[in-house]
Amino acid sequence: MNIIIPTLGRIQNQKTFNNLPSRWKEKVQFVVQHHEYKEFCNVHGASHVNKLPKEIDNIAATREWIHNNFKHDKYFVFDDDLEFKVKEPNKGNDTKWLTRFFNHEDFDDMFEIVEKWMDDGLVHGALGTTWIIPTLADWPYSDNLKIMTNVFYNGPKVPKDIEWSRVQYAEDFDVNLQLLTKGFKNRRFHKYIVDAGNTNDEGGCSTSRTLEAHNKSQQQLKDLWPDFIRITQKIATSGVWKGKLKLGTVIQHKKAYLSSIT
């Protein structure tokens, strides 16, 4: 399995990569924009660095390029700013969980489970995120949910007609819904989770994502999937968008999957 890390503006700050054990670092392929390629190679070595074409300058087109170049194998795509954690029940109490950082055995177990799932036919899925509080019934994993900041794909089984770059800043949500409505369930861990950086931390998509572009992508997503999405509105309380209207989405993932089998 390849581990793909698309990255921008963080040549000296590769949090995801630094948090991986050595044996899994060896499987990493960085994907960088054309203008950062030379410097990135100088810092990290050229053998694991892939240069995007000059015309690709956004994350949606980057994810499309990644799939086109790694679709012949199973692969995991991680954001470049992740910490890996384990969430476990605290003596059966449904509202209290114990959380700790991954150790080497946790990485081995997680990747082994994902490999087995895909060997059994699963096409896509992800680790959970720290802000999602599961129920005991959902732990250690459950199906047909939101996946973001990381996703794995069974490359050869992904349909050829998936469109990867219809929405510039919600492309992962769009691809997830395309697969669900074609009958490909997803699976998300609740035991193995990631702690991601903030949306507008320096580097990454924050170099180009404006509030206007974010809101436009949310509306585009709603327009593409009116049966499964409703728009939410809130005033941002922190970051560079503080005090401004920010759109979000509520997505009915299970309904999307069921639409493919009814």
N, C-alpha and C positions, 0 to 999 in steps of 0.2 A: 504494500500500500504506500502510495506517495503522500507526503504531507506538504501541502502547498500554502505558502504564506505570501499573499500580495501585500506590498508595503510601499509607503510613500512618506518621505520627509522624516524618517526615523532611522537613518543609517546607523547611528550610534546607540539606538535605544530599541533593541529587538527583544521586547519583554517575552513574547510567546516562545521564541526560539531559546532564549536563555533559561526558560523554565522547563524545557524538555530534557530528559536524561540523554546521555551521550548516544546510546544506541538508536534513539528516535531522532536525534539531531541529524544523524547520517542519512535519514530518509527525507529531509526537508529540501524543497525546491522553492527558493525565493522568486517572486515575480515582481520586477521593478520597471518603472518607466524609463524611457530611453535616456533622458537627461541625467538620471542618477546611476546608470549602469556602471560606468567606469569607476566612480568613487565607491560604489557598493562592492564591486569586485576587489578593490584594493583593501577594503576592510574585512570582508568575509570570504574572499577567495572566489574564483570564477566558476568552479566546478558545479556549484549548486545555485547559480544565479541565472535567471531567464530574463531576457530583455524584451519588453513589449515593443511592437511597432510604434513609430512616432505618432501616428494618428490616434492611438488609444490613450485617452487622458481622463477616464472616469472609471468607477468601480464596476458599473454594469458591463461595459465593453471588456473590462479586464476579466470578469468572471466568464464571459463568453469565450475569450481567448484561452483561458485556463481549461475549460471543458474541451474545446476543440483540440488542445494539445495533450490532454491527459485522459481522454475519454476511453482509451483502450485498456484502462486499468481501474481498480478501485482507488479513490483518492479522498483525502480530507482537506478541506479549505479552512484555515484558521485566520481570523483577524490577527494583526501583529502585536496587539496590546493585551493579551490574555494572561490571567492567573488561573491555575487549575486547582479545583477544590473537590472534596468529598463531603456529601451531605448524608447523614445517617440518623435514623430515629433515636430519640433519647428515651430508652426504657418504655417504648410503646406509646409515649405521649404524642398525640397527633399534632400538637401545636408547638412542640419544642424539638428542635433538631440540633444535632452536633455537627459542626463544620470544621474541617481541617484541610491542610494543603495535601495535594497528591504526594505520594512517595513513588519510588521506582516500580514497585509491585502494582500500584494502582494504574500507572500508565500501561504496563504490560497487560493487565486484566482488561482495561477498557478497550484497547486496540484489538485484543483477541476476541472480545465479545462482538465488536463491530464487524470484524472479519467474518465471524460465524453468521451473524445476521445477514450479511450480504451474500455469503455462500448459500444461505437458505432462501435467497431471492429478494431480500429487502433492497430497495433502490436508493432511498435517501433517509437521512436522519441527522441527529445532532446531540451534543451535550446540552444539558440544561444551563440555566443562568442563575446567578445568586439571588436575583430579586423575585424569583418565582418560588413560592412556598407550596410544596406538594402536600397531598394527603397521603396517609399510609397506604390507601388503596392504590395510589398511582406509583408509589415507590417500589422498585428502583427505576422503573421506566414505564412509559405509556405511549399510546399511538395517536397520530393525527392532531398535532398541536403546532403552535408557532415555533419556528426554528430561526435562529439569528446568531450573528457573530462567529458562528462556526457551522459547518455542514459537511457531511460525508456523502459521496455519491458512488454508486456501483456503475462506473462509467459505461461499460458495454450494454447495460440494461436501460440507460436513460434514452427515451424516445428521441428520434432525430428531429422531430418538429418542435421541440421546446425552444421558445424564444427567450434569450437571456438578457436582452438589453432594451426591453420596451419601456422600462421605468428606470430613470437614472439612479435614484437613491432609495428605492424600495424593491430592488431587483430580486433580492432573496425571497421576499414575501410573494412576489409574482411567480417566480419559478416554483416555489413550494405549492402554490395554488394550482398551477398548470399540472403538476405531477399528481396532486391529490384528485383533481377532477378527471384525470385519465385513469384513475383506479390504482395509483401507486401510493399506498399508505406510507407515512413517515413514522419514525420512532425517536422519542426524545428521552434521554436519561434524566432521572431526578437524583440519582446517587452521584453521578459524575457531572460536575457543573463547571462553568467558567465565570470568572469575574472580569468583565470587560471595562475598558476605559470609557470616559464620558464621550458623548457624541461629538463634541467640539474640542476635545483635547488637541494640543498642537500636533500637526502631522496628520497622515491618513486622509480621510475624506474631508476633514475640516479645512484643508487647503483650498477646496473649491465649493464645498457645500454652503450655500447661503440659506437663510430662512425662506426666502422666496422659492428657491429650488426645492427645498425640503417640502414645503407646503404643496407645491405643484405636483411633486411625485406622489404625495398622499392622495391628492384628488385624482390623479391619473389611475392610481391603483383602484380607487373606488369606482371609477368609470369603467374599468376593465372587468370588475367583479361586483356588479351592483347587488347580486343575490346573496353575497356572502360578507359584505363589508359595509360598515357605517363609519362616518367621519366623526371624530371627537375634536373639540376645541378647548384649549386651555392657555392661560397666560404663563409663559416660561418664567420660572422663579430663580434661575441661576444661569451662569454662563453668558456668552456674548449675546444671546437672544433674550435675556432677562427683560421682563416687562412687555414682551411682544407676543402676539397671537401665534400659537403653534398648533398645527393640525396633527392629529394622530388617527389611527384606525383601530377598530375592533373587528376582528376577523373570525368567522365561524368555520374553523378548519374541519371539524368533524362533519358539519353539514356539507362542506365542499367534497369531502371524500365520499359521503353517502350518495351524493348526486351522481356519482359514477356507477353506482350499482343498483339504482332504483329506476 
